[in-house]
Amino acid sequence: MKVLTFVLFTLFTNPMEVELMENATFSLSGIVVEEDSGEPLTGALIKVNGIEKEYYTDFEGRFNIEALIPGSYDIEISYISFESTTLKKINLDSRNNDLFVGLR
């Protein structure tokens, strides 16, 4: 069965597409709001596990992190006087990478 899968993959996969996926980067974007009211939180801190840089939400509570390699990440979101939250094992790939986070 493994041999059949490999043969089918080899026959129907364009080598250029595989190379492009290996070199692909993705963005992660989203909005952080106050959970009860839905009001956007300006200046909420976003930390991505494995990346030293910190990111902050804009005036509308939105953030965008670019040039992330495909994989699984833990995302920590915090804001002064709110409970921090950590989103575990967020998978980045070619699908929609938008988050909606409500803090208490």
N, C-alpha and C positions, 0 to 999 in steps of 0.2 A: 504494500500500500504506500509506503514511504517513497519507493522508487517511482510509482505512478504519479504521485503528487509532485515530485521533483520534475519529472518529464513534462507534465502538463504546465507547471509553473514556467519552465524553461521555454516551452513552445509558445506560450501565450503572453509572455512578459517581454516588453520592449526594454532592452538593457539601458537605454537612455532614461526611461522613466524611473527605473530602480536607482540609477545614479543621482537623478534629480531629487528623489525622496531622501536619499542618504545625506544630501547636502542642504536639504530644506530647513528653513527656520520658520517659526510661527510666532504670532503675537497672542497675547492674553489681554483681554480688556474686560471691563465691567463697571459696575456702579455699586457704591456703598451708601446705604441709607440707614436712618434711624428706624428700627424695626416697627415700632408702634405707629408712628406718624407717616413714615415713608419719605420724610424729608432727607435730601441728600446731605452727606457729611463731607464738608470741604476740609481737605488736609488730613484725611485718614491715611495711616501708614500701611503700606503693602510691602511685605517681605516675601521673597521667593526662596525656598530652601535651596542652598547651593549657589546662590548669587549674592554677592556682598553688597550690591547696590540697593538702595532703598527707593521706593516709589511712593508718591502721594497723589491723592485724588484732587481733581480740579474743583472749580466753584460749583459745578453741577454734580459732584460726587463721583465723577468718572475717572478711570485710569486706563492706561494702555502701556503694556510692556512688550517691546519688540525684540526680535532676534533670539528667541528661545529655541533651543534644539528640541526635537520631539522627545517625549518621555513623560515620566510621572513626577509631579512636584507637590510639595506641601506648601500651601500659601497661608501666611499669617497676616491677619488684618486687625489693626488696633486703632483706637481713637481715645483721646483724653476723656476720662470719666465714663467710659463705656467698657463692657466686658470684651476682651480680645477673643478672637475666634481663629481657629486653624482649620483650613479645608485640606483634608488628607488625600493624597494620591490623585491630584487633578491631572488627567492625561491630556497632553498637548499633541495634536495631530492635525490633519488637514481639515477636520470638521470645525464647526463653530466653536470658538474658544471664548465665549462671553460668560461672565459671572454676574450674579445678582446677590449681594450680601447685605443682610440686615443685622445691625448690631443693637444690643440692649444697653 
